[in-house]
Amino acid sequence: MVDKNIKIKNNIFDFATKELSQDALLCWLINGINYEENKELYDKAKIFLNHILKEYDKKLEIDVYSVKIYRQYYHVDIFVLLENKYNKNNIGIIIEDKKLTSEHDNQIQTYKEKIQQIKNFKEIKLITVYYKPFEELYELQKDVIKIDREYMLKNIFNSCIDNQIYTDYKEYLEEIEFLYKHIESVSISEWSNKKECFYMIAKKYNHSKKRNKMEDMTVTQVRGSTFIDWYRKNNISNSLKSKFDEIYLSLNANYDSYEIRVRGKTGIKYNNSVREDIETRLKEICKENNLNTSNFRHKSAKSGSNIFLAKIELCPEIKYKELIEIIEKIEKVVDIIVGE
Protein backbone atom coordinates (compact mmCIF):
# COMPACT_ATOMS: atom_id res chain seq x y z
CA MET A 1 0.00 0.00 0.00
CA VAL A 2 1.21 3.47 -0.86
CA ASP A 3 1.58 5.56 2.25
CA LYS A 4 2.11 9.27 1.83
CA ASN A 5 3.96 10.80 4.77
CA ILE A 6 1.83 13.93 4.89
CA LYS A 7 -1.88 13.19 5.00
CA ILE A 8 -3.92 15.46 2.76
CA LYS A 9 -6.70 17.25 4.64
CA ASN A 10 -10.37 16.59 4.09
CA ASN A 11 -10.69 17.46 0.39
CA ILE A 12 -13.96 18.06 -1.46
CA PHE A 13 -12.47 16.72 -4.71
CA ASP A 14 -11.93 13.30 -3.16
CA PHE A 15 -15.72 13.07 -3.11
CA ALA A 16 -16.67 15.25 -6.08
CA THR A 17 -15.50 12.60 -8.53
CA LYS A 18 -17.97 13.19 -11.35
CA GLU A 19 -17.05 15.10 -14.49
CA LEU A 20 -19.73 17.70 -13.74
CA SER A 21 -17.78 18.62 -10.60
CA GLN A 22 -14.65 19.11 -12.66
CA ASP A 23 -16.67 21.13 -15.18
CA ALA A 24 -17.59 23.46 -12.32
CA LEU A 25 -13.93 23.76 -11.30
CA LEU A 26 -12.85 24.71 -14.82
CA CYS A 27 -15.70 27.21 -15.15
CA TRP A 28 -14.70 28.73 -11.81
CA LEU A 29 -11.08 28.97 -12.94
CA ILE A 30 -11.92 30.60 -16.27
CA ASN A 31 -14.47 32.94 -14.68
CA GLY A 32 -11.66 34.42 -12.60
CA ILE A 33 -10.92 36.55 -15.68
CA ASN A 34 -14.06 38.53 -14.88
CA TYR A 35 -12.83 39.46 -11.38
CA GLU A 36 -9.68 41.49 -11.87
CA GLU A 37 -9.81 42.67 -8.26
CA ASN A 38 -8.71 39.15 -7.20
CA LYS A 39 -5.36 39.47 -8.96
CA GLU A 40 -3.98 36.00 -8.10
CA LEU A 41 -6.94 34.07 -9.54
CA TYR A 42 -7.34 36.60 -12.36
CA ASP A 43 -3.74 35.94 -13.42
CA LYS A 44 -4.28 32.16 -13.40
CA ALA A 45 -7.41 32.48 -15.55
CA LYS A 46 -5.48 34.65 -18.00
CA ILE A 47 -2.59 32.15 -18.18
CA PHE A 48 -5.06 29.32 -18.83
CA LEU A 49 -6.96 31.16 -21.58
CA ASN A 50 -3.78 32.45 -23.22
CA HIS A 51 -2.37 28.91 -23.30
CA ILE A 52 -5.41 27.89 -25.34
CA LEU A 53 -5.37 30.96 -27.57
CA LYS A 54 -1.65 30.84 -28.37
CA GLU A 55 -2.25 27.77 -30.56
CA TYR A 56 -4.00 30.16 -32.94
CA ASP A 57 -1.57 33.05 -32.49
CA LYS A 58 -4.13 34.87 -30.41
CA LYS A 59 -3.72 36.64 -27.12
CA LEU A 60 -6.47 37.53 -24.70
CA GLU A 61 -7.00 41.26 -24.48
CA ILE A 62 -9.56 41.66 -21.75
CA ASP A 63 -10.23 45.24 -22.86
CA VAL A 64 -11.28 43.88 -26.25
CA TYR A 65 -13.14 40.69 -25.30
CA SER A 66 -15.84 39.89 -22.79
CA VAL A 67 -15.73 36.29 -21.52
CA LYS A 68 -18.95 34.31 -21.22
CA ILE A 69 -19.10 30.71 -19.97
CA TYR A 70 -21.79 28.15 -20.78
CA ARG A 71 -22.14 24.65 -19.29
CA GLN A 72 -23.66 21.74 -21.23
CA TYR A 73 -24.28 24.04 -24.18
CA TYR A 74 -25.61 21.82 -26.98
CA HIS A 75 -24.08 18.91 -25.00
CA VAL A 76 -20.66 20.61 -24.94
CA ASP A 77 -19.18 20.25 -21.44
CA ILE A 78 -17.95 23.86 -21.37
CA PHE A 79 -18.33 26.48 -24.07
CA VAL A 80 -16.42 29.74 -23.62
CA LEU A 81 -17.38 32.67 -25.81
CA LEU A 82 -14.85 35.47 -26.22
CA GLU A 83 -17.06 38.23 -27.54
CA ASN A 84 -15.32 41.11 -29.26
CA LYS A 85 -16.64 44.42 -27.97
CA TYR A 86 -15.84 46.31 -31.20
CA ASN A 87 -16.48 43.92 -34.09
CA LYS A 88 -17.80 40.43 -34.85
CA ASN A 89 -14.44 38.64 -34.63
CA ASN A 90 -15.60 36.40 -31.80
CA ILE A 91 -13.81 33.26 -30.62
CA GLY A 92 -15.48 30.14 -29.26
CA ILE A 93 -13.66 27.58 -27.09
CA ILE A 94 -15.11 24.06 -26.82
CA ILE A 95 -13.75 22.23 -23.77
CA GLU A 96 -14.33 18.49 -23.51
CA ASP A 97 -13.69 17.47 -19.92
CA LYS A 98 -12.94 13.86 -18.94
CA LYS A 99 -11.98 12.00 -15.77
CA LEU A 100 -12.53 8.23 -15.85
CA THR A 101 -13.53 8.01 -19.50
CA SER A 102 -12.05 9.00 -22.84
CA GLU A 103 -13.38 10.68 -25.95
CA HIS A 104 -15.65 8.41 -27.94
CA ASP A 105 -17.75 8.52 -31.10
CA ASN A 106 -15.75 11.50 -32.40
CA GLN A 107 -17.39 13.71 -29.77
CA ILE A 108 -15.26 16.82 -30.18
CA GLN A 109 -15.77 17.05 -33.95
CA THR A 110 -19.51 16.46 -33.50
CA TYR A 111 -19.77 19.26 -30.94
CA LYS A 112 -17.79 21.57 -33.21
CA GLU A 113 -20.20 20.93 -36.08
CA LYS A 114 -23.22 21.55 -33.83
CA ILE A 115 -21.87 24.90 -32.66
CA GLN A 116 -21.11 25.94 -36.24
CA GLN A 117 -24.75 25.30 -37.19
CA ILE A 118 -26.00 27.89 -34.69
CA LYS A 119 -27.03 31.04 -36.55
CA ASN A 120 -24.88 33.50 -34.60
CA PHE A 121 -21.81 31.24 -34.65
CA LYS A 122 -21.57 30.27 -38.34
CA GLU A 123 -18.51 32.47 -38.90
CA ILE A 124 -17.01 32.17 -35.43
CA LYS A 125 -13.44 30.96 -34.91
CA LEU A 126 -13.70 27.72 -32.90
CA ILE A 127 -10.93 26.23 -30.77
CA THR A 128 -11.28 22.71 -29.35
CA VAL A 129 -9.72 21.68 -26.02
CA TYR A 130 -9.51 18.33 -24.23
CA TYR A 131 -8.77 18.19 -20.50
CA LYS A 132 -8.16 15.06 -18.46
CA PRO A 133 -6.27 14.89 -15.13
CA PHE A 134 -5.73 11.12 -15.42
CA GLU A 135 -3.68 9.26 -18.03
CA GLU A 136 -5.04 9.35 -21.59
CA LEU A 137 -4.69 6.15 -23.62
CA TYR A 138 -5.97 7.33 -26.99
CA GLU A 139 -4.61 9.62 -29.68
CA LEU A 140 -6.57 12.83 -30.16
CA GLN A 141 -7.15 14.78 -33.36
CA LYS A 142 -4.20 16.97 -34.24
CA ASP A 143 -6.17 20.22 -34.04
CA VAL A 144 -7.39 19.52 -30.47
CA ILE A 145 -5.44 21.27 -27.71
CA LYS A 146 -4.68 18.75 -24.98
CA ILE A 147 -4.38 19.96 -21.41
CA ASP A 148 -3.23 17.43 -18.84
CA ARG A 149 -2.31 17.14 -15.18
CA GLU A 150 1.31 18.04 -15.84
CA TYR A 151 0.38 21.35 -17.44
CA MET A 152 -2.07 22.24 -14.68
CA LEU A 153 0.43 21.51 -11.90
CA LYS A 154 3.27 23.40 -13.57
CA ASN A 155 1.36 26.44 -14.73
CA ILE A 156 -1.99 26.89 -12.97
CA PHE A 157 -1.95 25.08 -9.63
CA ASN A 158 1.66 25.89 -8.83
CA SER A 159 1.17 28.73 -6.33
CA CYS A 160 0.17 29.19 -2.71
CA ILE A 161 -3.08 31.08 -3.11
CA ASP A 162 -5.29 31.61 -0.11
CA ASN A 163 -8.44 30.16 -1.66
CA GLN A 164 -10.06 26.90 -0.52
CA ILE A 165 -11.19 25.76 -3.97
CA TYR A 166 -7.77 26.47 -5.50
CA THR A 167 -5.92 24.74 -2.65
CA ASP A 168 -8.18 21.69 -2.64
CA TYR A 169 -7.83 21.07 -6.39
CA LYS A 170 -4.08 21.68 -6.24
CA GLU A 171 -3.71 19.03 -3.52
CA TYR A 172 -6.08 16.72 -5.41
CA LEU A 173 -3.83 16.86 -8.50
CA GLU A 174 -0.73 16.40 -6.34
CA GLU A 175 -2.27 13.24 -4.85
CA ILE A 176 -2.89 11.83 -8.33
CA GLU A 177 0.68 12.66 -9.36
CA PHE A 178 2.07 11.00 -6.25
CA LEU A 179 0.04 7.87 -6.95
CA TYR A 180 1.27 7.77 -10.56
CA LYS A 181 4.91 7.96 -9.49
CA HIS A 182 4.40 5.08 -7.04
CA ILE A 183 1.94 2.99 -9.05
CA GLU A 184 4.18 -0.09 -8.98
CA SER A 185 3.69 -0.23 -5.20
CA VAL A 186 -0.12 -0.18 -5.33
CA SER A 187 -1.85 -3.54 -4.88
CA ILE A 188 -4.93 -4.28 -7.00
CA SER A 189 -7.07 -4.38 -3.85
CA GLU A 190 -6.76 -0.57 -3.82
CA TRP A 191 -7.91 -0.06 -7.40
CA SER A 192 -11.65 0.01 -6.64
CA ASN A 193 -11.21 3.10 -4.47
CA LYS A 194 -8.65 4.66 -6.82
CA LYS A 195 -10.03 4.14 -10.33
CA GLU A 196 -7.18 6.21 -11.77
CA CYS A 197 -4.95 3.17 -11.13
CA PHE A 198 -6.54 1.43 -14.12
CA TYR A 199 -5.38 4.22 -16.44
CA MET A 200 -1.95 4.45 -14.84
CA ILE A 201 -1.27 0.71 -15.13
CA ALA A 202 -2.53 0.61 -18.71
CA LYS A 203 -0.38 3.56 -19.77
CA LYS A 204 2.70 2.17 -18.04
CA TYR A 205 2.22 -1.23 -19.67
CA ASN A 206 1.59 0.22 -23.15
CA HIS A 207 4.69 2.40 -22.81
CA SER A 208 6.88 -0.46 -21.60
CA LYS A 209 5.73 -2.69 -24.47
CA LYS A 210 5.83 0.16 -27.01
CA ARG A 211 2.38 -0.86 -28.18
CA ASN A 212 0.31 1.46 -30.34
CA LYS A 213 -2.20 -0.87 -31.99
CA MET A 214 -5.60 -2.33 -31.16
CA GLU A 215 -4.12 -4.80 -28.68
CA ASP A 216 -3.03 -1.92 -26.43
CA MET A 217 -4.53 -1.88 -22.96
CA THR A 218 -7.65 0.28 -22.86
CA VAL A 219 -9.97 1.10 -19.97
CA THR A 220 -13.73 0.62 -20.11
CA GLN A 221 -16.55 1.42 -17.68
CA VAL A 222 -19.50 -0.98 -17.50
CA ARG A 223 -22.33 -0.49 -14.98
CA GLY A 224 -20.07 0.93 -12.29
CA SER A 225 -17.24 -1.56 -12.85
CA THR A 226 -13.93 -0.68 -14.47
CA PHE A 227 -11.97 -3.05 -16.69
CA ILE A 228 -8.71 -3.07 -18.62
CA ASP A 229 -9.17 -4.81 -21.97
CA TRP A 230 -6.25 -5.70 -24.21
CA TYR A 231 -4.54 -8.29 -26.41
CA ARG A 232 -7.38 -8.43 -28.90
CA LYS A 233 -6.82 -11.17 -31.45
CA ASN A 234 -8.95 -11.29 -34.59
CA ASN A 235 -6.39 -13.14 -36.70
CA ILE A 236 -7.58 -16.44 -35.27
CA SER A 237 -7.34 -19.92 -36.76
CA ASN A 238 -9.79 -21.10 -39.41
CA SER A 239 -11.40 -23.53 -36.97
CA LEU A 240 -12.49 -20.61 -34.76
CA LYS A 241 -12.88 -17.78 -37.27
CA SER A 242 -16.58 -18.29 -38.03
CA LYS A 243 -17.39 -18.90 -34.36
CA PHE A 244 -15.52 -15.98 -32.78
CA ASP A 245 -14.79 -12.54 -34.18
CA GLU A 246 -12.01 -12.05 -31.64
CA ILE A 247 -10.46 -13.39 -28.45
CA TYR A 248 -9.15 -10.92 -25.88
CA LEU A 249 -8.12 -10.41 -22.26
CA SER A 250 -9.89 -8.41 -19.58
CA LEU A 251 -8.55 -7.46 -16.16
CA ASN A 252 -11.10 -6.86 -13.42
CA ALA A 253 -10.40 -5.42 -9.96
CA ASN A 254 -13.76 -4.41 -8.55
CA TYR A 255 -15.82 -5.20 -5.47
CA ASP A 256 -13.45 -7.80 -3.98
CA SER A 257 -13.11 -9.52 -7.34
CA TYR A 258 -9.58 -9.62 -8.75
CA GLU A 259 -9.17 -11.65 -11.92
CA ILE A 260 -8.02 -11.82 -15.51
CA ARG A 261 -10.59 -13.18 -17.93
CA VAL A 262 -10.07 -14.69 -21.34
CA ARG A 263 -13.07 -13.50 -23.31
CA GLY A 264 -14.44 -13.96 -26.78
CA LYS A 265 -16.73 -11.98 -29.03
CA THR A 266 -19.03 -14.55 -30.59
CA GLY A 267 -19.31 -14.96 -34.36
CA ILE A 268 -22.17 -16.02 -36.60
CA LYS A 269 -21.68 -19.76 -36.09
CA TYR A 270 -21.13 -19.67 -32.33
CA ASN A 271 -22.78 -22.28 -30.11
CA ASN A 272 -22.38 -23.54 -26.55
CA SER A 273 -20.55 -26.69 -27.57
CA VAL A 274 -17.82 -24.50 -29.09
CA ARG A 275 -17.46 -22.65 -25.82
CA GLU A 276 -17.22 -25.88 -23.84
CA ASP A 277 -14.45 -27.17 -26.11
CA ILE A 278 -12.46 -23.92 -25.81
CA GLU A 279 -12.93 -23.74 -22.04
CA THR A 280 -11.62 -27.27 -21.63
CA ARG A 281 -8.62 -26.54 -23.84
CA LEU A 282 -7.90 -23.23 -22.07
CA LYS A 283 -7.86 -24.95 -18.69
CA GLU A 284 -5.35 -27.45 -20.02
CA ILE A 285 -3.05 -24.76 -21.44
CA CYS A 286 -3.31 -22.62 -18.28
CA LYS A 287 -2.42 -25.62 -16.11
CA GLU A 288 0.63 -26.30 -18.29
CA ASN A 289 1.73 -22.69 -17.65
CA ASN A 290 1.10 -22.82 -13.87
CA LEU A 291 -2.00 -20.65 -14.07
CA ASN A 292 -4.90 -21.65 -11.85
CA THR A 293 -8.33 -21.23 -13.43
CA SER A 294 -11.61 -21.05 -11.53
CA ASN A 295 -15.20 -21.78 -12.49
CA PHE A 296 -17.72 -19.07 -13.30
CA ARG A 297 -21.39 -18.73 -14.09
CA HIS A 298 -22.34 -19.05 -17.75
CA LYS A 299 -24.79 -16.69 -19.40
CA SER A 300 -26.74 -17.30 -22.56
CA ALA A 301 -25.11 -15.72 -25.59
CA LYS A 302 -25.90 -14.92 -29.19
CA SER A 303 -23.86 -13.70 -32.13
CA GLY A 304 -21.92 -10.56 -31.22
CA SER A 305 -21.95 -11.24 -27.45
CA ASN A 306 -18.85 -11.03 -25.26
CA ILE A 307 -18.52 -14.20 -23.19
CA PHE A 308 -16.16 -15.69 -20.60
CA LEU A 309 -13.88 -18.47 -21.73
CA ALA A 310 -11.56 -18.70 -18.73
CA LYS A 311 -10.99 -16.91 -15.43
CA ILE A 312 -7.69 -16.66 -13.57
CA GLU A 313 -8.07 -15.29 -10.05
CA LEU A 314 -5.45 -12.90 -8.67
CA CYS A 315 -4.22 -12.35 -5.14
CA PRO A 316 -5.65 -9.05 -3.79
CA GLU A 317 -2.17 -7.92 -2.72
CA ILE A 318 -0.53 -8.50 -6.08
CA LYS A 319 1.48 -5.53 -7.40
CA TYR A 320 2.67 -4.39 -10.80
CA LYS A 321 5.75 -6.55 -11.32
CA GLU A 322 4.06 -9.83 -10.43
CA LEU A 323 0.92 -8.81 -12.29
CA ILE A 324 2.91 -8.27 -15.50
CA GLU A 325 4.53 -11.69 -15.13
CA ILE A 326 1.08 -13.29 -14.97
CA ILE A 327 -0.18 -11.16 -17.85
CA GLU A 328 2.67 -12.28 -20.09
CA LYS A 329 1.88 -15.92 -19.30
CA ILE A 330 -1.78 -15.44 -20.18
CA GLU A 331 -0.90 -13.67 -23.43
CA LYS A 332 1.04 -16.77 -24.44
CA VAL A 333 -2.02 -18.88 -23.62
CA VAL A 334 -4.11 -16.71 -25.95
CA ASP A 335 -1.49 -17.05 -28.70
CA ILE A 336 -1.79 -20.82 -28.45
CA ILE A 337 -5.60 -20.98 -28.46
CA VAL A 338 -6.05 -18.61 -31.42
CA GLY A 339 -3.44 -20.51 -33.41
CA GLU A 340 -4.90 -23.98 -33.00
N, C-alpha and C positions, 0 to 999 in steps of 0.2 A: 504494500500500500504506500502511495506517495504521501509523505507527511511534510507539509510546509511549516517551517519553523515559526513564522509569524502568522497567526490565525487572522484571516480577513474578517472584519466586523460584519454584523448582520446587514446583508446587501440585498436591496430590492430586486436586482437583476438576477440573483440566484433563483428567484421565484417567478419573475416576469420573463418566462422563457419563450413565449410565443413571438412570432414575427411582428404582430401588431404592436407589441411593447417596444420592439426595436424601431419600428416605424416612428413611434412617438418620440423616441430618443433622437432620431435623425432630424425629425421636424423641429424639435426643440433646439437642437444644435444650429440648424440653418436659420431658424427664426431669430437667433441672436443678432443677426445682421440688422434687424429692425430696432435694436435697443443699444444704440451707440453709447449711451450713458454707462453701460456695463462693459467697460473697455476690454476686459480679459476675455469674456465670452464673445463679444463682438469681433475681436481679432481672430478667434478660433473659427467663427462662422465664415469670416472673410477668407481665411487660409483654405478652408474646405471648399468653398465655392470657386475660388481662383484655381485650385488644383484641377477642378472639373473643366473650367473654362479655358485653361491654358492649352488643352488638347486641340482647341479650335482657334488658337492665337487670340483669344479674347481675354479681357481683364475686367473684373467687376468694378464699375465706377458707380458707387452708391448714389452719387448726385444725379446720375443719368437714369439709373434703373430703380424701380420699386420691386420688391421681392414678395411674391405671393406663393403660399404653400397650400397644396391640396392633397388630401389623403383619399386613397381608393377612388381616384378620379378615372372613370371609365376602366375600372379594374387595375389601374396603375397603382402600385404601392404608394409612391410619393411622386407628385408632379409639381415641379417648381417653375413658376413663370417669372421671368425677368422682363418686366414691362418697361419699355423705353418711354421716358416722360416727354420726349420731344419728337419722336417719329414712330413708325410702325416696325422698326427693326427689333422685334421681340425675340427672346430666346427661351425655349422650353427645355427643362431637364427632366427626363424620365429616370427615376431611381427604382430599380428592382432590388428588393431587400430580402435576403435569405438567411436562415440560421441552420436548421437541420434538414434542409432540402436543397435541391439544385434547380437551375433553370430547366424547364421542360416544354415540349411542344412549341419551341421557337417563340417563347413568351415575349421577349423584349421586342422582336421585330413586329409581332402582332400588335402590341401596345402602341408602338411607333406609328403603325399604319392607322390605328383607330384615332389617335390624336390628330393626325394629318387630315382626317376626314371631317373634323370639326370645322365649321364655317370660318370662325375667327382665326384658326390656326393653320390654314392651308399653306400659307407662305412662311410660316414660322421656322426658325432654325432650331432643330431638335438635337439634343445631346442625350445619349443613353448611358446609364451608369449601373453597375452591378456591385452591391456590397454584401459581403459575407464574412463574419468574424471567425468562422471555422474553416477548415481546409476545403478547398474546392478541387473536385476530381475531374471536372470536365473542361474542355476548351471552350472559350467564349468567342463570339464573333469579333473580328479584328477592330471594328469601329465602336465597340463597347468599352467604356472606361471601367476598369476593375479597381475597386478599392477594397483592401483587405485589412486584417488585424495589424499587420506590420506597419502599414501606412498610418493607421489611426493612432497607434502607440507612439510612433516617432514624431508625428506632426500635429496631432490634435489633442490627444490625451497624454501629453508629455509635460504638463505643468502642475504646479500645486495651486489650484484655484479653490478658493473658499466657497464651494457650491456643492450641495449634497448630491445632486444628480450627476454632475461632472465627476466628482470623486468616486461615486459608486460605480459608474460605468468604466472609469479608468481602472479601478481595482478588479472589476469583472474581467476586463480584457487581460490584465496581468495574470489573473488566475488561469485563464485559458492558455496563455503563453507558457506559464510554468508547467502546466500539465503536458503540453506538447513537447517541451524539452526533456521531460521525464517519462514519456509514454511507455518506454520499455520496462519501467518498474511498476506499471499499473496492471493488476490482475483483472481477468475478465469479469470477476464478480462485481467489480466497480463500474462496469460499463453502463448498466441500466440507469444508474443515477448520474452518469456523465456521458450522455449520448455523443458528445464531441469525440470521444475515444474511437468510435467507429470510423470517423473521417480521418483521424490522425493515423490510425493503424493502416487504413487503406492507402493513404498517401505515402506513408513510409515504405510500405511493401511495394507499391507501384514504382517508387523511385529507386528502391534497392534492386528491383528486377529490370528496371529500364523498360517497363511495359507501357505501350501507348496504343494498344488495340482493344478490340471488344472483350478480350479475356481479362482486362484490367479489373481490379477490385472496384466495385461501385457500391454505394450505400442506398438502400431503399427503406421506405417507411410503409408498413402495412398494419392497419388497425392498431396503432399504438406500439407495435413492435418494430425494432430496427434490425436490419440484416445487412451483411456484406455479401454480395454475390460476385462471383468471378469464375475464371477458367471455363468460359463457355465454349463448348465444342460442338460445332455443327458439321464438321468434316468427319462424320462417323461412318462406320463400316456399312457395306451394302445390306447386311442382315438386319441392321437396326434403322437404316435411313428412312424407310417408309413408316416406321413405328414411332420414331422420336425425331423431332426437329432439331433438338439439341440436348446435350447433357451438360450440367454445370454444378458448381459447388456453392453452398450457402452457409455462412457462419452466423449462428444465432447466440446471443448472450442477453436474454431477457427473462425477467420473472423467475429467477432461480433455474433457468434452463440454459445450459452451456453446451453447445454441440455444433458439429459440422455435418451438414447434410449433403449427400449426393442426390441431385434432383434431375428430373427430366421433363422437357416440354413435349407432350404427347403429339404424335403425328396422326395421319389419317387412318392408318391401319393398326392403331394401338388397341390392345386388349389386355385384360388382367393376367392372362397366362404369360404374356410377354414380360410383364412386370415381375411375376413370380420367378421366372427364369433368370432375369437380370439380378434380382435381389439375392438369389441363391449364389450366383456367380460372384457378385460383389462381396458377399460375406466370406467367400473362399479366398478371394484376392486380398481382402483386408487382413484376414487371419495370417496369411503368408507374409504380410508386411508388418506384423505385430500391432495391428489396429483393432481395437475391440469395438464391435458393432452392437447396437441394442435394438430391441423391437420397437415398433411404433404402430399407431393406429392408422389403418388404411381408410382412405376416403374414395368414394366413387369418382371416376374421372371420364372425361370425354376428350375428343380431339382438341388440342390447343391448351389443355390443362397442364399445370405444373404439379408434379407428384413427387413424393419421396421414393427414393430407391435404396438408400442406406442412411444410417445415422450413427455417427461416432461421437460419443459423449466426451466432454472435456472436464478436467478438474477445475473447480471454481477459482483456484489460486494460480492457475497457469498464467505465465507472463509471455512477453513478445518472443523471446528467443526460442523457448520450447514450443510455443504455438506455431512458429514458422517451420520448425522441424516436422511437426505433425502435418501441417499444410502441404509441405513438399512431398511427404509420403502419399497423401491422399490424391495429389495431382498425378502422381505416377499410377495410382489405381485407376483414375479416370482415363489416362492414356491407354491403359491395357483394355479396359472395357469397351472404349469406342473403336478400338482397332481390331477387335475380335469378330 
